[in-house]
């Protein structure tokens, strides 16, 4: 759950910050595997990248802060 929460926090625009790019968010998560996140769960999360980007592009980014 922590990986998904961090990803959402990074790629979502907030009133106090701009959104990170997907590339930046995945790089941050990848670089944190083994220190902040379980490496095995991280590998599985990274395999879902395309689906996550589609979800955020097609739903979240159209409904939040627009």
C-alpha positions as CSV (number, residue, x, y, z in Angstrom):
1,X,0.0,0.0,0.0
2,X,2.8,2.4,0.7
3,X,4.1,2.2,-2.8
4,X,0.7,3.1,-4.3
5,X,0.3,5.9,-1.8
6,X,3.7,7.4,-2.6
7,X,3.0,7.1,-6.4
8,X,-0.3,8.9,-6.0
9,X,1.3,11.6,-3.9
10,X,4.0,12.1,-6.5
11,X,1.9,12.2,-9.7
12,X,-1.0,14.1,-8.3
13,X,-1.2,17.8,-8.4
14,X,-2.0,19.4,-5.1
15,X,-2.8,23.0,-4.1
16,X,0.8,23.2,-2.7
17,X,2.7,21.4,-5.4
18,X,2.8,20.4,-9.1
19,X,2.6,16.8,-10.2
20,X,5.8,14.8,-10.9
21,X,6.0,13.1,-14.3
22,X,5.4,9.4,-14.4
23,X,9.1,8.9,-15.3
24,X,10.2,10.9,-12.2
25,X,7.8,9.0,-9.9
26,X,8.8,5.6,-11.1
27,X,12.5,6.6,-10.8
28,X,12.0,7.7,-7.2
29,X,10.2,4.5,-6.4
30,X,12.7,2.3,-8.2
31,X,15.6,4.0,-6.4
32,X,13.8,3.4,-3.1
33,X,13.4,-0.3,-3.5
34,X,15.2,-2.1,-0.8
35,X,15.4,0.9,1.5
36,X,11.9,2.3,1.7
37,X,9.9,-0.3,-0.2
38,X,10.0,-4.0,-0.4
39,X,11.9,-4.9,-3.6
40,X,9.6,-7.8,-4.6
41,X,6.4,-5.7,-4.2
42,X,8.2,-2.9,-6.1
43,X,8.9,-5.1,-9.1
44,X,5.2,-6.1,-9.3
45,X,4.2,-2.4,-9.0
46,X,6.5,-1.4,-11.8
47,X,5.0,-4.1,-14.0
48,X,1.7,-2.3,-13.6
49,X,3.1,1.0,-15.0
50,X,1.2,1.1,-18.3
51,X,-2.1,0.4,-16.5
52,X,-1.4,3.0,-13.9
53,X,-0.6,5.7,-16.4
54,X,-3.8,4.8,-18.4
55,X,-5.8,5.0,-15.2
56,X,-4.4,8.4,-14.2
57,X,-4.6,9.8,-17.7
58,X,-8.1,8.7,-18.4
59,X,-9.7,9.3,-15.0
60,X,-7.8,11.1,-12.3
61,X,-6.2,13.9,-14.3
62,X,-9.5,14.8,-15.9
63,X,-11.4,15.1,-12.7
64,X,-9.0,16.5,-10.1
65,X,-7.9,20.2,-10.1
66,X,-9.4,20.9,-13.5
